Amino acid sequence: MLRIIALLCGLLLAVSTASAENWPSWRGPHYNGVSSEKDVPTEWSSDKNVAWKVALPGPAGSTPVVWGDHIFLTTMDNSGDGKDAYLMALNTEGEELWRHKLGSGQNKARGDEGNNPAAPSPVTDGKHVWAFIGTGDLYCFDFNGKVIWKTNLQDRYGKFDIQFGFTSTPVLVDNKLIFQLIHGKWNKEPQPAWVVALEKTTGKELWKHLRKSDAYAENVHSYASPVLYEDEDQKYLLTHGADYVIAHDLETGKELWRCGGLNPKDNYNEYLRLVASPATAPGIIVVPSAKRGPVLALKPDGQGNITSEVSHYHWKRDRDTPDVPSPLIVDGIVYLCRENGDLIAMDAETGEELYYERVHRVRHRASPVYADGHIYLAGRDGKVSVIKAGPKFELVAQNDTGEEMASSVVIADGRIYLRTFDSLWAIEN
């Protein structure tokens, strides 16, 4: 009987471990903001459904990543002059395991505590974690905090000439760590930009692609992050910035196709820099622009310049793009969280508007996240709105920690993790 009980306990533990989902990048396990976790909390407060709360040494807009019992986040340290950036490792009990200084730089841009060198998020594969900050410093660590390799991308690929700080987070795919380095001098001349793939275990350059564009003025600065598109037949990289979304071959960086129309040449806006990243689901790529600009829904099988190829579009919405939060695609519905807190739901196939609702009218910098039938929208004031997913709007809850935040909600192993400017919170039922 004891052997049977031990066997059953082992099986239950194995099932529990297998069902737990990691959150290895800022947009989750599939770079799309979608979690398959169940029984995720929908209600909490500063003293309700809080497993623990840990004070952080300084603010950042980066999103934590979680693998197993490890949590990693980049952060500034407000002690001293507040210009030092660190990678912190904690366990899922909220205990700090180690921290490592990554570099030093301007502690905020444009007076925004979320825009500092610690704005890019880390990424992990379960064995190593890569931390990149806006100074160009890039580190690879093992889970014990040992430095495997380090480099500086400004030294290798040129100074980051970007107005509000470098915020783009790399993509980790197969053996490659891929960056979009889209920045340059603010003038009337097109500026060179690079898409770079480094070998994840050594930092060695695997390929470098010159990303051409005719953008100028502030639009040569992109704050977006690259994402992946994947379906049963194909998998490739998407970079977003300088007036174009561009698809790249993962093995060479070669351009597969590009689409403009985000900043029409006949009515060019010199301040339409791109911040939000595209969202993907099999068969569709939703491409935001900026300010009040357009949103494009593209088919994934383009070749060459598809800007004017109507057959490669599912639809186009002429205005109401999210400016900073990235779109979300779930169960045939596209969700657009505008920076003012309004939420738009649209049919993914046709672009038909299902609803346009005012949710919480404060600044929203974080991208929406989905889990277990609900959409989570994090406001700058720390209030997280929970909306029932589906074609009809239903506000389920609004939960307040009382601390400002710019990071997206993280969901792993049944928990929600909230990274505010002051603390890391673990929320569970």
C-alpha beads as a LAMMPS data file, in Angstrom:
LAMMPS data file: protein, C-alpha beads

429 atoms
428 bonds

1 atom types
1 bond types

-500.0 500.0 xlo xhi
-500.0 500.0 ylo yhi
-500.0 500.0 zlo zhi

Masses

1 110.0

Atoms # bond

1 1 1 0.000 0.000 0.000
2 1 1 2.840 2.421 0.818
3 1 1 4.410 1.726 -2.572
4 1 1 1.081 2.442 -4.294
5 1 1 0.652 5.691 -2.360
6 1 1 4.216 6.755 -3.208
7 1 1 3.637 5.948 -6.879
8 1 1 0.385 7.930 -6.953
9 1 1 2.047 10.894 -5.257
10 1 1 4.831 10.776 -7.842
11 1 1 2.336 10.663 -10.693
12 1 1 0.361 13.590 -9.250
13 1 1 3.573 15.599 -8.881
14 1 1 4.573 14.782 -12.464
15 1 1 1.171 15.831 -13.792
16 1 1 1.253 19.043 -11.736
17 1 1 4.767 19.893 -12.981
18 1 1 3.872 19.110 -16.592
19 1 1 0.786 21.342 -16.492
20 1 1 2.639 24.349 -15.070
21 1 1 3.502 26.873 -17.789
22 1 1 6.597 29.051 -17.847
23 1 1 6.707 32.693 -18.967
24 1 1 10.136 32.913 -20.650
25 1 1 9.774 36.218 -22.525
26 1 1 7.976 39.519 -22.077
27 1 1 5.001 38.316 -24.173
28 1 1 4.950 34.822 -22.721
29 1 1 5.696 31.329 -24.047
30 1 1 4.607 32.061 -27.635
31 1 1 5.458 35.776 -27.920
32 1 1 1.740 36.606 -28.157
33 1 1 0.574 37.477 -24.625
34 1 1 -1.506 34.292 -24.324
35 1 1 -1.281 31.880 -21.383
36 1 1 -2.846 28.411 -21.192
37 1 1 -2.912 28.499 -17.372
38 1 1 -6.214 27.747 -15.592
39 1 1 -7.675 28.957 -12.287
40 1 1 -5.841 32.252 -12.603
41 1 1 -6.849 34.941 -10.069
42 1 1 -9.250 37.631 -11.236
43 1 1 -9.544 39.534 -7.942
44 1 1 -6.942 40.912 -5.570
45 1 1 -5.962 44.008 -3.621
46 1 1 -3.009 45.122 -1.522
47 1 1 -4.022 42.558 1.110
48 1 1 -6.238 40.051 -0.723
49 1 1 -4.927 37.015 -2.677
50 1 1 -1.335 38.214 -2.182
51 1 1 1.085 35.287 -1.762
52 1 1 3.968 37.675 -1.164
53 1 1 5.360 41.079 -2.026
54 1 1 9.044 41.979 -2.338
55 1 1 10.473 45.506 -2.408
56 1 1 12.640 46.270 -5.449
57 1 1 15.699 48.544 -5.443
58 1 1 14.352 50.803 -8.199
59 1 1 11.841 51.242 -11.038
60 1 1 11.718 49.835 -14.572
61 1 1 9.193 49.164 -17.313
62 1 1 10.549 45.689 -18.060
63 1 1 8.502 42.527 -17.572
64 1 1 9.780 39.669 -15.364
65 1 1 10.294 36.199 -16.815
66 1 1 9.580 32.949 -14.975
67 1 1 10.939 29.436 -15.447
68 1 1 10.168 26.736 -12.908
69 1 1 10.977 28.157 -9.485
70 1 1 13.087 31.058 -10.840
71 1 1 11.999 34.638 -11.537
72 1 1 14.291 37.092 -13.333
73 1 1 13.861 40.844 -13.791
74 1 1 15.919 43.854 -14.777
75 1 1 15.797 46.849 -12.479
76 1 1 17.459 50.125 -11.637
77 1 1 18.960 50.643 -8.185
78 1 1 17.922 53.927 -6.596
79 1 1 20.743 53.856 -4.057
80 1 1 23.570 56.240 -4.867
81 1 1 22.896 58.197 -8.059
82 1 1 20.268 55.685 -9.250
83 1 1 22.009 55.003 -12.571
84 1 1 23.029 51.380 -12.047
85 1 1 21.013 48.608 -13.717
86 1 1 20.871 45.050 -12.375
87 1 1 19.504 41.633 -13.159
88 1 1 17.787 40.137 -10.117
89 1 1 17.000 36.456 -9.597
90 1 1 14.366 35.387 -7.080
91 1 1 12.655 32.120 -6.322
92 1 1 8.896 31.662 -6.397
93 1 1 8.780 32.116 -2.612
94 1 1 9.935 35.702 -3.087
95 1 1 13.464 35.120 -1.807
96 1 1 16.287 36.887 -3.628
97 1 1 18.838 34.393 -4.959
98 1 1 21.346 36.779 -6.497
99 1 1 21.736 40.052 -8.380
100 1 1 24.354 41.207 -10.854
101 1 1 25.187 44.698 -12.038
102 1 1 24.731 45.036 -15.809
103 1 1 25.814 48.619 -16.441
104 1 1 25.149 52.288 -15.704
105 1 1 23.294 54.938 -17.678
106 1 1 20.689 57.702 -17.611
107 1 1 18.174 56.712 -14.942
108 1 1 15.139 58.042 -16.799
109 1 1 14.194 59.515 -20.167
110 1 1 11.654 62.311 -20.612
111 1 1 10.969 62.185 -16.878
112 1 1 9.469 58.695 -17.213
113 1 1 10.596 56.164 -14.605
114 1 1 9.667 53.317 -16.943
115 1 1 12.059 54.563 -19.644
116 1 1 15.494 53.790 -18.267
117 1 1 18.318 51.383 -19.149
118 1 1 16.398 48.523 -17.453
119 1 1 13.426 48.859 -19.835
120 1 1 14.251 45.775 -21.979
121 1 1 13.043 42.502 -20.459
122 1 1 15.199 39.418 -19.896
123 1 1 14.623 36.155 -21.748
124 1 1 15.331 32.560 -20.682
125 1 1 15.379 29.012 -22.049
126 1 1 15.350 27.268 -18.666
127 1 1 19.128 26.814 -18.553
128 1 1 20.404 30.335 -19.139
129 1 1 19.009 33.828 -18.856
130 1 1 20.002 36.746 -21.110
131 1 1 19.812 40.304 -19.805
132 1 1 20.111 43.290 -22.126
133 1 1 19.878 46.958 -21.111
134 1 1 19.694 50.271 -22.931
135 1 1 23.406 50.963 -22.479
136 1 1 24.070 48.115 -24.932
137 1 1 25.385 45.790 -22.223
138 1 1 24.332 42.185 -22.824
139 1 1 24.971 39.273 -20.453
140 1 1 24.337 35.552 -20.513
141 1 1 24.062 33.925 -17.060
142 1 1 23.373 30.444 -15.841
143 1 1 20.655 30.039 -13.224
144 1 1 23.230 30.282 -10.409
145 1 1 24.310 33.752 -11.536
146 1 1 27.557 32.738 -13.213
147 1 1 28.464 34.921 -16.212
148 1 1 28.746 32.708 -19.303
149 1 1 29.547 35.574 -21.684
150 1 1 29.041 39.303 -22.030
151 1 1 29.332 41.948 -24.731
152 1 1 28.142 45.443 -25.611
153 1 1 26.047 45.991 -28.726
154 1 1 26.909 49.696 -28.993
155 1 1 30.584 48.760 -29.212
156 1 1 29.820 46.172 -31.896
157 1 1 27.107 47.872 -33.977
158 1 1 27.305 51.603 -33.288
159 1 1 26.003 54.096 -30.774
160 1 1 22.310 53.938 -29.851
161 1 1 21.185 57.329 -31.108
162 1 1 17.590 57.200 -29.887
163 1 1 15.602 59.950 -28.226
164 1 1 13.885 58.207 -25.295
165 1 1 16.247 55.341 -24.569
166 1 1 16.663 51.901 -26.101
167 1 1 13.762 49.697 -24.942
168 1 1 13.593 46.813 -27.428
169 1 1 13.686 43.255 -26.014
170 1 1 15.419 40.487 -28.006
171 1 1 13.767 37.331 -29.336
172 1 1 15.167 33.941 -28.384
173 1 1 14.546 31.242 -31.003
174 1 1 16.403 27.950 -31.411
175 1 1 20.100 28.772 -30.879
176 1 1 19.712 32.466 -31.722
177 1 1 19.264 35.664 -29.746
178 1 1 17.906 38.236 -32.227
179 1 1 17.859 42.033 -31.897
180 1 1 16.370 44.846 -33.948
181 1 1 18.654 47.879 -33.732
182 1 1 16.460 50.555 -35.316
183 1 1 17.691 54.023 -34.403
184 1 1 19.656 56.839 -35.956
185 1 1 20.155 60.546 -36.358
186 1 1 16.986 62.614 -36.549
187 1 1 17.328 64.227 -39.981
188 1 1 15.994 64.097 -43.524
189 1 1 18.293 61.290 -44.630
190 1 1 17.410 57.588 -44.292
191 1 1 19.395 55.957 -41.483
192 1 1 20.892 52.450 -41.469
193 1 1 19.436 49.913 -39.061
194 1 1 20.521 46.387 -38.272
195 1 1 18.849 43.114 -37.448
196 1 1 21.394 40.907 -35.695
197 1 1 21.425 37.265 -34.592
198 1 1 23.927 36.100 -31.959
199 1 1 24.636 32.523 -30.975
200 1 1 22.966 32.190 -27.598
201 1 1 25.714 30.171 -25.881
202 1 1 28.704 32.253 -27.015
203 1 1 27.530 35.679 -28.232
204 1 1 29.145 35.013 -31.596
205 1 1 27.492 36.793 -34.535
206 1 1 25.555 34.355 -36.727
207 1 1 24.260 36.927 -39.172
208 1 1 23.707 40.664 -39.610
209 1 1 21.115 42.146 -41.950
210 1 1 20.973 45.772 -43.105
211 1 1 17.347 46.839 -42.642
212 1 1 16.653 49.517 -45.249
213 1 1 13.991 52.194 -44.936
214 1 1 13.094 55.585 -46.341
215 1 1 11.842 56.813 -42.956
216 1 1 13.246 60.037 -41.543
217 1 1 12.922 62.451 -38.609
218 1 1 11.816 60.817 -35.322
219 1 1 10.510 57.804 -37.237
220 1 1 13.992 56.298 -37.540
221 1 1 13.633 55.533 -33.821
222 1 1 11.769 52.328 -32.952
223 1 1 10.924 51.289 -29.387
224 1 1 9.156 48.087 -30.457
225 1 1 10.487 44.554 -29.994
226 1 1 10.837 41.853 -32.645
227 1 1 8.338 38.978 -32.536
228 1 1 7.916 35.583 -34.197
229 1 1 5.276 34.413 -36.640
230 1 1 4.622 30.667 -36.714
231 1 1 2.074 28.286 -38.213
232 1 1 2.210 24.686 -39.432
233 1 1 4.054 25.656 -42.623
234 1 1 6.378 28.511 -41.723
235 1 1 8.213 30.363 -38.998
236 1 1 9.952 33.708 -39.339
237 1 1 10.948 36.915 -37.582
238 1 1 9.075 40.222 -37.679
239 1 1 10.788 43.540 -37.027
240 1 1 8.789 46.719 -36.563
241 1 1 9.970 50.284 -36.993
242 1 1 10.978 53.089 -39.365
243 1 1 7.551 53.059 -41.089
244 1 1 7.602 49.317 -41.964
245 1 1 6.910 45.874 -40.608
246 1 1 9.383 43.450 -42.207
247 1 1 9.544 39.646 -42.223
248 1 1 12.972 37.980 -42.049
249 1 1 14.309 34.488 -42.623
250 1 1 15.483 33.075 -39.299
251 1 1 18.576 31.393 -40.722
252 1 1 20.011 34.337 -42.646
253 1 1 18.090 37.497 -41.695
254 1 1 17.178 37.940 -45.367
255 1 1 14.073 40.042 -45.985
256 1 1 11.071 37.960 -47.037
257 1 1 8.522 40.749 -47.345
258 1 1 7.715 44.199 -46.061
259 1 1 4.617 46.305 -45.581
260 1 1 4.376 50.070 -45.199
261 1 1 1.289 52.254 -45.181
262 1 1 1.741 52.915 -41.460
263 1 1 2.836 56.494 -42.161
264 1 1 1.410 57.565 -45.555
265 1 1 3.954 59.409 -47.692
266 1 1 1.382 61.927 -48.943
267 1 1 0.622 63.024 -45.364
268 1 1 3.867 62.154 -43.600
269 1 1 3.975 62.525 -39.820
270 1 1 7.556 63.178 -38.683
271 1 1 6.694 62.085 -35.113
272 1 1 5.081 58.696 -35.804
273 1 1 7.742 56.576 -34.105
274 1 1 6.646 52.966 -33.487
275 1 1 6.451 51.593 -29.934
276 1 1 3.868 48.795 -29.897
277 1 1 4.948 45.458 -31.389
278 1 1 2.887 43.350 -33.822
279 1 1 0.719 40.469 -32.605
280 1 1 0.461 37.119 -34.349
281 1 1 -1.746 34.061 -34.528
282 1 1 -1.768 31.352 -37.215
283 1 1 -2.961 32.992 -40.434
284 1 1 -2.871 36.618 -39.230
285 1 1 -0.422 39.360 -38.247
286 1 1 -1.894 42.482 -36.617
287 1 1 0.370 45.497 -37.102
288 1 1 -0.080 48.662 -34.991
289 1 1 1.262 52.085 -35.906
290 1 1 1.342 55.056 -33.505
291 1 1 -0.568 58.083 -32.237
292 1 1 -4.038 57.728 -33.849
293 1 1 -2.732 55.964 -36.941
294 1 1 -3.897 52.821 -38.741
295 1 1 -3.900 49.141 -37.788
296 1 1 -3.187 46.516 -40.459
297 1 1 -4.225 42.846 -40.407
298 1 1 -1.951 40.979 -42.809
299 1 1 -1.872 37.484 -44.250
300 1 1 1.427 35.725 -43.518
301 1 1 2.413 34.537 -47.001
302 1 1 3.675 37.760 -48.586
303 1 1 6.636 38.282 -50.905
304 1 1 8.409 41.534 -51.679
305 1 1 6.734 44.842 -50.896
306 1 1 3.063 44.099 -50.152
307 1 1 2.094 47.644 -49.086
308 1 1 -0.255 48.095 -52.067
309 1 1 -1.203 44.424 -52.476
310 1 1 -4.802 44.297 -51.222
311 1 1 -4.877 40.506 -51.563
312 1 1 -2.359 40.249 -48.704
313 1 1 -4.592 42.115 -46.242
314 1 1 -7.352 40.691 -44.093
315 1 1 -8.430 44.251 -43.313
316 1 1 -7.217 47.726 -42.425
317 1 1 -8.523 49.996 -39.685
318 1 1 -7.734 53.604 -40.559
319 1 1 -7.369 54.911 -37.012
320 1 1 -7.396 54.079 -33.275
321 1 1 -4.147 52.127 -33.154
322 1 1 -2.760 51.310 -29.719
323 1 1 0.217 53.630 -29.337
324 1 1 2.262 51.680 -26.771
325 1 1 0.425 48.458 -25.729
326 1 1 0.767 45.671 -28.288
327 1 1 -2.380 44.066 -29.754
328 1 1 -3.712 40.713 -28.527
329 1 1 -5.348 37.963 -30.623
330 1 1 -7.453 35.293 -28.891
331 1 1 -10.089 32.906 -30.297
332 1 1 -10.698 34.891 -33.466
333 1 1 -10.897 38.287 -31.763
334 1 1 -8.333 41.102 -31.911
335 1 1 -8.088 43.293 -28.814
336 1 1 -6.577 46.785 -29.024
337 1 1 -5.842 48.528 -25.725
338 1 1 -5.319 52.185 -26.449
339 1 1 -2.897 54.172 -24.312
340 1 1 -5.823 56.038 -22.711
341 1 1 -7.335 52.787 -21.373
342 1 1 -10.035 52.283 -24.018
343 1 1 -10.459 48.703 -25.273
344 1 1 -11.491 47.807 -28.825
345 1 1 -12.539 44.272 -29.810
346 1 1 -12.636 43.320 -33.495
347 1 1 -13.384 40.214 -35.532
348 1 1 -9.964 38.914 -36.589
349 1 1 -11.105 37.745 -40.017
350 1 1 -13.176 40.743 -41.103
351 1 1 -12.075 43.633 -38.889
352 1 1 -15.673 44.240 -37.828
353 1 1 -15.775 46.233 -34.588
354 1 1 -17.458 44.228 -31.830
355 1 1 -17.190 46.899 -29.169
356 1 1 -15.278 50.043 -28.187
357 1 1 -15.381 50.604 -24.431
358 1 1 -13.831 52.972 -21.930
359 1 1 -12.287 50.660 -19.313
360 1 1 -10.050 52.769 -17.092
361 1 1 -9.048 56.225 -18.283
362 1 1 -5.435 56.410 -17.174
363 1 1 -2.247 55.983 -19.152
364 1 1 -1.663 52.377 -20.238
365 1 1 1.881 51.351 -21.163
366 1 1 1.606 47.609 -20.538
367 1 1 0.395 45.168 -23.195
368 1 1 -2.806 43.140 -22.630
369 1 1 -2.481 39.514 -21.545
370 1 1 -4.967 36.608 -21.776
371 1 1 -5.508 33.647 -19.460
372 1 1 -8.438 31.357 -18.646
373 1 1 -11.150 33.353 -20.401
374 1 1 -10.025 36.808 -19.257
375 1 1 -8.073 39.795 -20.590
376 1 1 -5.799 41.647 -18.147
377 1 1 -5.079 45.365 -18.734
378 1 1 -2.565 47.078 -16.434
379 1 1 -2.851 50.848 -15.970
380 1 1 -0.017 53.163 -15.051
381 1 1 -1.615 53.764 -11.640
382 1 1 -1.302 50.059 -10.778
383 1 1 -4.960 49.229 -11.309
384 1 1 -5.433 46.051 -13.365
385 1 1 -8.755 45.673 -15.172
386 1 1 -10.009 42.153 -15.839
387 1 1 -12.378 41.791 -18.824
388 1 1 -14.204 38.660 -19.891
389 1 1 -12.901 37.529 -23.268
390 1 1 -15.464 37.350 -26.057
391 1 1 -17.521 39.458 -28.441
392 1 1 -19.430 41.268 -25.673
393 1 1 -17.811 43.601 -23.193
394 1 1 -17.978 42.576 -19.541
395 1 1 -15.803 44.103 -16.842
396 1 1 -15.160 41.377 -14.276
397 1 1 -12.987 43.239 -11.770
398 1 1 -10.610 46.128 -11.224
399 1 1 -7.795 45.391 -8.826
400 1 1 -5.521 47.970 -7.248
401 1 1 -2.112 47.573 -5.624
402 1 1 -1.689 51.298 -5.102
403 1 1 1.716 51.270 -6.842
404 1 1 2.543 52.664 -10.286
405 1 1 3.529 50.220 -13.018
406 1 1 4.392 50.055 -16.711
407 1 1 5.107 46.318 -16.993
408 1 1 2.776 43.755 -18.519
409 1 1 1.095 41.155 -16.327
410 1 1 2.995 37.842 -16.076
411 1 1 1.178 34.518 -15.610
412 1 1 2.957 31.300 -14.633
413 1 1 1.987 28.170 -12.686
414 1 1 -1.407 29.547 -11.693
415 1 1 0.018 32.791 -10.346
416 1 1 0.016 36.378 -11.527
417 1 1 3.208 38.380 -11.074
418 1 1 3.003 42.170 -11.065
419 1 1 6.148 44.255 -11.412
420 1 1 5.424 47.760 -10.123
421 1 1 7.965 50.567 -9.778
422 1 1 8.304 49.671 -6.094
423 1 1 7.697 45.930 -5.739
424 1 1 7.271 42.490 -7.218
425 1 1 3.885 40.995 -6.269
426 1 1 2.832 37.345 -6.420
427 1 1 -0.955 36.975 -6.689
428 1 1 -2.723 33.640 -6.306
429 1 1 -6.171 32.354 -5.359

Bonds

1 1 1 2
2 1 2 3
3 1 3 4
4 1 4 5
5 1 5 6
6 1 6 7
7 1 7 8
8 1 8 9
9 1 9 10
10 1 10 11
11 1 11 12
12 1 12 13
13 1 13 14
14 1 14 15
15 1 15 16
16 1 16 17
17 1 17 18
18 1 18 19
19 1 19 20
20 1 20 21
21 1 21 22
22 1 22 23
23 1 23 24
24 1 24 25
25 1 25 26
26 1 26 27
27 1 27 28
28 1 28 29
29 1 29 30
30 1 30 31
31 1 31 32
32 1 32 33
33 1 33 34
34 1 34 35
35 1 35 36
36 1 36 37
37 1 37 38
38 1 38 39
39 1 39 40
40 1 40 41
41 1 41 42
42 1 42 43
43 1 43 44
44 1 44 45
45 1 45 46
46 1 46 47
47 1 47 48
48 1 48 49
49 1 49 50
50 1 50 51
51 1 51 52
52 1 52 53
53 1 53 54
54 1 54 55
55 1 55 56
56 1 56 57
57 1 57 58
58 1 58 59
59 1 59 60
60 1 60 61
61 1 61 62
62 1 62 63
63 1 63 64
64 1 64 65
65 1 65 66
66 1 66 67
67 1 67 68
68 1 68 69
69 1 69 70
70 1 70 71
71 1 71 72
72 1 72 73
73 1 73 74
74 1 74 75
75 1 75 76
76 1 76 77
77 1 77 78
78 1 78 79
79 1 79 80
80 1 80 81
81 1 81 82
82 1 82 83
83 1 83 84
84 1 84 85
85 1 85 86
86 1 86 87
87 1 87 88
88 1 88 89
89 1 89 90
90 1 90 91
91 1 91 92
92 1 92 93
93 1 93 94
94 1 94 95
95 1 95 96
96 1 96 97
97 1 97 98
98 1 98 99
99 1 99 100
100 1 100 101
101 1 101 102
102 1 102 103
103 1 103 104
104 1 104 105
105 1 105 106
106 1 106 107
107 1 107 108
108 1 108 109
109 1 109 110
110 1 110 111
111 1 111 112
112 1 112 113
113 1 113 114
114 1 114 115
115 1 115 116
116 1 116 117
117 1 117 118
118 1 118 119
119 1 119 120
120 1 120 121
121 1 121 122
122 1 122 123
123 1 123 124
124 1 124 125
125 1 125 126
126 1 126 127
127 1 127 128
128 1 128 129
129 1 129 130
130 1 130 131
131 1 131 132
132 1 132 133
133 1 133 134
134 1 134 135
135 1 135 136
136 1 136 137
137 1 137 138
138 1 138 139
139 1 139 140
140 1 140 141
141 1 141 142
142 1 142 143
143 1 143 144
144 1 144 145
145 1 145 146
146 1 146 147
147 1 147 148
148 1 148 149
149 1 149 150
150 1 150 151
151 1 151 152
152 1 152 153
153 1 153 154
154 1 154 155
155 1 155 156
156 1 156 157
157 1 157 158
158 1 158 159
159 1 159 160
160 1 160 161
161 1 161 162
162 1 162 163
163 1 163 164
164 1 164 165
165 1 165 166
166 1 166 167
167 1 167 168
168 1 168 169
169 1 169 170
170 1 170 171
171 1 171 172
172 1 172 173
173 1 173 174
174 1 174 175
175 1 175 176
176 1 176 177
177 1 177 178
178 1 178 179
179 1 179 180
180 1 180 181
181 1 181 182
182 1 182 183
183 1 183 184
184 1 184 185
185 1 185 186
186 1 186 187
187 1 187 188
188 1 188 189
189 1 189 190
190 1 190 191
191 1 191 192
192 1 192 193
193 1 193 194
194 1 194 195
195 1 195 196
196 1 196 197
197 1 197 198
198 1 198 199
199 1 199 200
200 1 200 201
201 1 201 202
202 1 202 203
203 1 203 204
204 1 204 205
205 1 205 206
206 1 206 207
207 1 207 208
208 1 208 209
209 1 209 210
210 1 210 211
211 1 211 212
212 1 212 213
213 1 213 214
214 1 214 215
215 1 215 216
216 1 216 217
217 1 217 218
218 1 218 219
219 1 219 220
220 1 220 221
221 1 221 222
222 1 222 223
223 1 223 224
224 1 224 225
225 1 225 226
226 1 226 227
227 1 227 228
228 1 228 229
229 1 229 230
230 1 230 231
231 1 231 232
232 1 232 233
233 1 233 234
234 1 234 235
235 1 235 236
236 1 236 237
237 1 237 238
238 1 238 239
239 1 239 240
240 1 240 241
241 1 241 242
242 1 242 243
243 1 243 244
244 1 244 245
245 1 245 246
246 1 246 247
247 1 247 248
248 1 248 249
249 1 249 250
250 1 250 251
251 1 251 252
252 1 252 253
253 1 253 254
254 1 254 255
255 1 255 256
256 1 256 257
257 1 257 258
258 1 258 259
259 1 259 260
260 1 260 261
261 1 261 262
262 1 262 263
263 1 263 264
264 1 264 265
265 1 265 266
266 1 266 267
267 1 267 268
268 1 268 269
269 1 269 270
270 1 270 271
271 1 271 272
272 1 272 273
273 1 273 274
274 1 274 275
275 1 275 276
276 1 276 277
277 1 277 278
278 1 278 279
279 1 279 280
280 1 280 281
281 1 281 282
282 1 282 283
283 1 283 284
284 1 284 285
285 1 285 286
286 1 286 287
287 1 287 288
288 1 288 289
289 1 289 290
290 1 290 291
291 1 291 292
292 1 292 293
293 1 293 294
294 1 294 295
295 1 295 296
296 1 296 297
297 1 297 298
298 1 298 299
299 1 299 300
300 1 300 301
301 1 301 302
302 1 302 303
303 1 303 304
304 1 304 305
305 1 305 306
306 1 306 307
307 1 307 308
308 1 308 309
309 1 309 310
310 1 310 311
311 1 311 312
312 1 312 313
313 1 313 314
314 1 314 315
315 1 315 316
316 1 316 317
317 1 317 318
318 1 318 319
319 1 319 320
320 1 320 321
321 1 321 322
322 1 322 323
323 1 323 324
324 1 324 325
325 1 325 326
326 1 326 327
327 1 327 328
328 1 328 329
329 1 329 330
330 1 330 331
331 1 331 332
332 1 332 333
333 1 333 334
334 1 334 335
335 1 335 336
336 1 336 337
337 1 337 338
338 1 338 339
339 1 339 340
340 1 340 341
341 1 341 342
342 1 342 343
343 1 343 344
344 1 344 345
345 1 345 346
346 1 346 347
347 1 347 348
348 1 348 349
349 1 349 350
350 1 350 351
351 1 351 352
352 1 352 353
353 1 353 354
354 1 354 355
355 1 355 356
356 1 356 357
357 1 357 358
358 1 358 359
359 1 359 360
360 1 360 361
361 1 361 362
362 1 362 363
363 1 363 364
364 1 364 365
365 1 365 366
366 1 366 367
367 1 367 368
368 1 368 369
369 1 369 370
370 1 370 371
371 1 371 372
372 1 372 373
373 1 373 374
374 1 374 375
375 1 375 376
376 1 376 377
377 1 377 378
378 1 378 379
379 1 379 380
380 1 380 381
381 1 381 382
382 1 382 383
383 1 383 384
384 1 384 385
385 1 385 386
386 1 386 387
387 1 387 388
388 1 388 389
389 1 389 390
390 1 390 391
391 1 391 392
392 1 392 393
393 1 393 394
394 1 394 395
395 1 395 396
396 1 396 397
397 1 397 398
398 1 398 399
399 1 399 400
400 1 400 401
401 1 401 402
402 1 402 403
403 1 403 404
404 1 404 405
405 1 405 406
406 1 406 407
407 1 407 408
408 1 408 409
409 1 409 410
410 1 410 411
411 1 411 412
412 1 412 413
413 1 413 414
414 1 414 415
415 1 415 416
416 1 416 417
417 1 417 418
418 1 418 419
419 1 419 420
420 1 420 421
421 1 421 422
422 1 422 423
423 1 423 424
424 1 424 425
425 1 425 426
426 1 426 427
427 1 427 428
428 1 428 429
